[in-house]
Amino acid sequence: MLTYALDRRGELPLYEFLCRRIREDIREGRLRAGEKMPSKRGLAEHLGVSVATVENAYAQLLLEGYLRAEERRGYFVESLPVTEIRKAVPPAALQAEEAEPEWFADFRTNRVPGEQFPFSVWAKLMREVLTERDAALLRPMPGGGTLALRRAIAAYLGRFRGIAAEPEQLVVGAGTEYLYGLLVQLLGRDKVFAVEDPGYRRIAQVYEANGAAVVGAELDGQGLSVRALREKGADAAHLSPAHHFPTGLVMPVSRRRELLQWASEEPERYLIEDDYDSEFRFTGRPVPSLQSIDEGGKVITINTFSKSLTPAIRISYMVLPKRLSEAFSRKLGFYSCTVPSFEQLTLAKFLDGGYFESHLARTRHFYRRRRDALQEAVRKSPLGDRAEMREADAGLHFLLKVQTEASDQELVKRAEQRGVAISCLSEYYMDPRRAEPHCLVMNYTGMERERMEEAVQRLRDCLG
């Protein structure tokens, strides 16, 4: 509904002020051609003015050609000549977003291709939720999420990740970043959170934004180093043992047990297991979760459906040890769940009906073929003689070590000039000087197969 500050009209009559504001909205593009205007009575009630005031404003706009009237349908915004339309200047943040370049090839980020989302099944389940739940959709839900979804996730984790958890141990939230913030409040802002170095930088940024002290803990050939945790005085460690980003390391069970031993030495120490793309392993058996071998209640597991389904759904979850789940209920149980019940109940049906497992099987096959096609394009191109592929058996990226005299920064710049977005391993180190140079992080899910050959050739041209 249109809303205007009528008390700012000065000496103008109400109808004229209203007419000017509507005219301005049309010319600035905030009201678009063909858009239906509010009814005269409805707008009058909303603004607290007489119907005659709105009627006079509409009449003037009709006369000037900004509106048209259709019998028994109402008033509509008329199309204007291009010269009459003044596009409103967006805020700086929106300008930056609009200025995002269109890449010929983007290896910097993973995108879920539209053809991979199960639209028909999801739509069917949404209709079922609306039909079956009815008024229940409108009721307040528990802070940790609907019981139906927590039960469904717990059952799935027990079957496919070896995680034994009761629904009460799960907390559902809109994105993992929201859950990180809850963890800081739950464990305490006086705790020192260690993050993997190299690692995904946003994790440290979110912890710091929530008031936690953050330190980087170095990796060795087996993953997160216990020695580094001791040296940095960490109380909690955020790690991705199933498939580390960006190195691709899979943590062996011996290192996992070392970390569990470290956590057990102090009652307030915890391991935060980021299981973010554990579903995507292309060779061998799935790697058991760290939580599945935790006998002391020291592991908090976090995952999201953003990569396995789509980031648009924004549903993530964490599994708390029983002791922490009880503390969560006491300290943070007053929080409202940040995911609409409608989406939660649809996802619960998606999990309970076996659709998620079928979707993952199709998606793994799709991504494996896309990865294989890109690797084949590299091998067959001149780039293949100057590149080595690493850590390609799991997750949704692999490393590409290239031979060049250019610095990492120069490589990125040359690629951008050729319409290709890349990132280097050195970008994920707190101290880039520690990184192996000329090692590209190749995210491939959004790479169209018909562009691969040309994209690889452009990368070869960047080497000099």
ZIWO-V633085 format. One record per residue. N is the residue number from 1. OMEGA is omega in whole degrees, -180 to 180 (NA if undefined). D_CENTER is the distance of its C-alpha to the mean C-alpha in Angstrom with 1 decimal. Layout:
# ZIWO-V633085
((N/OMEGA/D_CENTER) (N/OMEGA/D_CENTER))
This chain:
# ZIWO-V633085
((1/180/31.5) (2/180/32.9) (3/-180/33.4) (4/177/35.8) (5/-175/37.6) (6/180/41.1) (7/179/42.7) (8/-175/42.0) (9/-179/44.2) (10/-179/47.2) (11/-177/50.4) (12/171/48.8) (13/-177/49.5) (14/-175/46.6) (15/-178/46.5) (16/177/46.6) (17/180/43.8) (18/178/41.6) (19/-179/42.7) (20/-178/41.7) (21/178/38.2) (22/178/37.5) (23/180/39.0) (24/179/36.8) (25/179/33.6) (26/-178/34.8) (27/179/35.7) (28/178/32.4) (29/178/30.4) (30/169/28.9) (31/-170/31.1) (32/179/30.8) (33/179/33.7) (34/-178/34.2) (35/-179/32.4) (36/178/34.5) (37/175/35.9) (38/176/36.4) (39/-180/39.8) (40/-179/42.5) (41/-179/43.0) (42/-180/39.3) (43/179/38.7) (44/179/42.0) (45/-179/41.1) (46/-177/37.7) (47/-179/39.3) (48/179/42.4) (49/179/44.8) (50/176/47.4) (51/180/46.8) (52/179/49.4) (53/180/47.3) (54/-180/44.4) (55/178/46.9) (56/179/48.5) (57/179/45.2) (58/-179/44.2) (59/179/47.7) (60/180/47.6) (61/174/44.2) (62/-179/45.8) (63/-178/48.7) (64/178/46.7) (65/178/44.6) (66/178/41.2) (67/170/41.2) (68/179/42.9) (69/176/44.2) (70/-175/44.1) (71/179/46.6) (72/179/45.2) (73/178/41.6) (74/-176/41.4) (75/-179/40.4) (76/178/37.9) (77/-178/36.7) (78/175/38.9) (79/-180/37.8) (80/171/38.8) (81/-178/40.0) (82/-178/37.4) (83/-179/39.5) (84/-174/39.2) (85/176/35.4) (86/-179/34.1) (87/179/30.3) (88/179/29.0) (89/-178/27.6) (90/175/24.0) (91/-176/23.1) (92/-178/22.5) (93/179/18.7) (94/177/18.6) (95/180/21.2) (96/180/19.1) (97/180/16.2) (98/-177/18.9) (99/180/20.4) (100/-175/17.6) (101/174/19.8) (102/-176/19.9) (103/169/20.0) (104/177/22.4) (105/-179/20.3) (106/176/16.9) (107/-176/16.8) (108/-176/14.6) (109/174/11.2) (110/176/10.4) (111/177/10.1) (112/180/10.9) (113/-177/14.5) (114/-176/15.5) (115/-179/18.5) (116/-179/16.6) (117/-177/15.3) (118/-174/18.3) (119/-174/18.9) (120/179/22.5) (121/-179/21.9) (122/179/19.1) (123/179/21.4) (124/-179/24.3) (125/177/22.7) (126/179/21.6) (127/178/25.3) (128/179/26.5) (129/180/24.6) (130/-177/26.0) (131/-172/29.4) (132/-173/29.6) (133/176/28.0) (134/-174/29.3) (135/-179/30.0) (136/179/28.1) (137/-174/24.8) (138/-178/26.1) (139/175/27.0) (140/-180/25.3) (141/179/23.3) (142/-178/23.3) (143/-179/21.0) (144/-178/19.6) (145/-180/18.8) (146/-180/21.1) (147/-180/23.6) (148/-179/23.2) (149/-180/19.5) (150/176/20.3) (151/-178/23.3) (152/179/21.5) (153/180/18.9) (154/179/21.9) (155/179/23.9) (156/-179/21.4) (157/178/20.9) (158/-178/24.7) (159/-168/25.3) (160/179/22.9) (161/179/22.0) (162/-178/25.3) (163/177/23.8) (164/-178/26.3) (165/172/24.9) (166/179/26.1) (167/-179/23.9) (168/-180/24.9) (169/-178/23.1) (170/174/19.6) (171/-180/17.4) (172/180/14.6) (173/-179/12.1) (174/178/9.2) (175/-179/6.5) (176/-179/8.1) (177/176/8.9) (178/-179/11.0) (179/176/12.7) (180/179/13.6) (181/177/15.3) (182/-180/17.2) (183/177/18.3) (184/179/19.8) (185/-178/21.8) (186/-178/22.8) (187/178/24.0) (188/180/25.3) (189/177/24.8) (190/-180/27.9) (191/177/26.3) (192/-180/25.4) (193/176/22.0) (194/175/22.1) (195/-178/19.2) (196/178/19.8) (197/12/21.4) (198/179/20.3) (199/-180/16.7) (200/-169/13.2) (201/-175/14.3) (202/179/11.5) (203/179/12.5) (204/-180/16.0) (205/-179/15.1) (206/178/13.5) (207/-180/16.6) (208/179/18.9) (209/178/17.7) (210/172/18.5) (211/-179/22.0) (212/172/22.0) (213/-175/24.0) (214/176/22.1) (215/176/23.9) (216/179/23.0) (217/-175/24.6) (218/175/25.8) (219/168/25.4) (220/-176/28.4) (221/-180/29.0) (222/179/27.8) (223/-178/24.7) (224/-175/24.4) (225/176/28.0) (226/178/29.7) (227/180/32.2) (228/179/29.5) (229/180/28.3) (230/-178/32.0) (231/-177/32.6) (232/178/29.7) (233/-176/30.7) (234/173/27.3) (235/178/27.0) (236/-179/23.6) (237/178/21.8) (238/-174/18.2) (239/180/18.4) (240/-173/17.0) (241/-176/20.3) (242/180/19.4) (243/-174/18.0) (244/173/17.7) (245/13/15.4) (246/-171/16.9) (247/-178/20.5) (248/-179/20.0) (249/171/22.4) (250/-173/22.9) (251/178/24.6) (252/-175/28.1) (253/179/29.3) (254/179/31.9) (255/178/29.3) (256/-180/27.4) (257/175/30.7) (258/-180/31.4) (259/176/28.2) (260/177/29.1) (261/177/32.5) (262/-178/31.3) (263/-176/29.3) (264/-177/32.3) (265/179/34.6) (266/-176/33.4) (267/-176/32.7) (268/177/29.7) (269/179/27.9) (270/173/24.7) (271/179/22.4) (272/-175/18.7) (273/178/17.8) (274/-173/14.2) (275/-159/14.4) (276/177/11.0) (277/-179/12.7) (278/-179/16.1) (279/-173/16.5) (280/173/17.1) (281/-169/20.5) (282/176/23.0) (283/178/26.3) (284/-179/28.0) (285/176/27.1) (286/-180/23.8) (287/179/23.7) (288/179/24.4) (289/176/22.0) (290/-179/23.3) (291/-176/23.6) (292/178/25.9) (293/-180/28.6) (294/-179/28.2) (295/-176/31.5) (296/-179/31.3) (297/-175/28.3) (298/-174/26.6) (299/171/23.1) (300/-179/20.0) (301/179/17.5) (302/175/13.7) (303/-177/11.4) (304/174/8.6) (305/-177/9.0) (306/-178/5.7) (307/-178/8.1) (308/177/11.3) (309/178/10.9) (310/176/8.1) (311/-176/4.6) (312/-178/7.3) (313/175/8.7) (314/176/6.4) (315/177/9.1) (316/-180/9.5) (317/171/13.0) (318/178/15.5) (319/-178/19.0) (320/169/21.6) (321/-174/25.1) (322/-179/27.6) (323/-180/29.0) (324/179/25.7) (325/176/24.9) (326/178/28.2) (327/178/27.6) (328/180/24.3) (329/-179/26.3) (330/-171/28.9) (331/-170/26.9) (332/-178/23.7) (333/180/24.5) (334/-179/25.1) (335/172/21.4) (336/177/20.2) (337/-174/17.4) (338/178/14.4) (339/-180/13.7) (340/-179/16.4) (341/180/19.0) (342/-179/19.2) (343/179/15.8) (344/-178/16.6) (345/176/20.0) (346/179/18.9) (347/177/16.7) (348/177/19.7) (349/180/21.9) (350/178/19.7) (351/-176/20.0) (352/-178/23.6) (353/-179/24.8) (354/-179/23.9) (355/-177/21.6) (356/179/18.6) (357/179/21.0) (358/179/22.3) (359/180/19.0) (360/180/18.1) (361/178/21.6) (362/-177/21.3) (363/177/17.9) (364/179/19.4) (365/-180/22.4) (366/-178/20.7) (367/177/18.7) (368/179/21.9) (369/179/23.9) (370/177/21.5) (371/-178/21.6) (372/-180/25.4) (373/180/26.0) (374/179/24.4) (375/178/26.4) (376/178/29.5) (377/178/29.1) (378/-177/29.0) (379/-176/32.1) (380/-177/34.1) (381/174/33.5) (382/178/35.4) (383/-177/32.2) (384/180/32.8) (385/-177/35.9) (386/-177/34.0) (387/177/30.8) (388/-180/30.0) (389/-177/27.0) (390/171/25.7) (391/-175/23.5) (392/-174/22.7) (393/-178/23.2) (394/179/19.8) (395/-174/16.1) (396/174/14.7) (397/170/16.5) (398/-180/20.1) (399/179/22.2) (400/178/24.8) (401/-176/27.7) (402/178/29.7) (403/-179/33.2) (404/175/33.6) (405/-178/35.4) (406/174/32.7) (407/178/30.5) (408/180/26.7) (409/179/26.4) (410/177/28.9) (411/-180/27.2) (412/-179/23.9) (413/179/26.1) (414/180/28.2) (415/179/25.3) (416/179/23.9) (417/179/27.4) (418/176/27.4) (419/-178/24.1) (420/179/22.2) (421/178/19.1) (422/170/19.3) (423/-179/18.6) (424/-179/21.1) (425/-178/21.2) (426/-179/22.9) (427/-175/20.0) (428/176/18.4) (429/174/21.7) (430/173/22.8) (431/-175/26.1) (432/-179/25.6) (433/179/29.3) (434/-172/28.7) (435/171/26.6) (436/-176/28.2) (437/172/28.5) (438/179/27.7) (439/-176/25.1) (440/175/22.2) (441/-171/18.8) (442/171/18.5) (443/-168/15.2) (444/-171/16.7) (445/-178/14.7) (446/-177/14.8) (447/180/18.4) (448/-175/21.0) (449/-177/24.0) (450/179/26.5) (451/-172/25.3) (452/-177/25.2) (453/179/28.9) (454/180/28.8) (455/179/25.7) (456/178/27.3) (457/178/30.5) (458/176/28.9) (459/178/27.5) (460/-180/31.1) (461/-179/32.4) (462/-173/30.4) (463/-180/32.2) (464/NA/35.5))
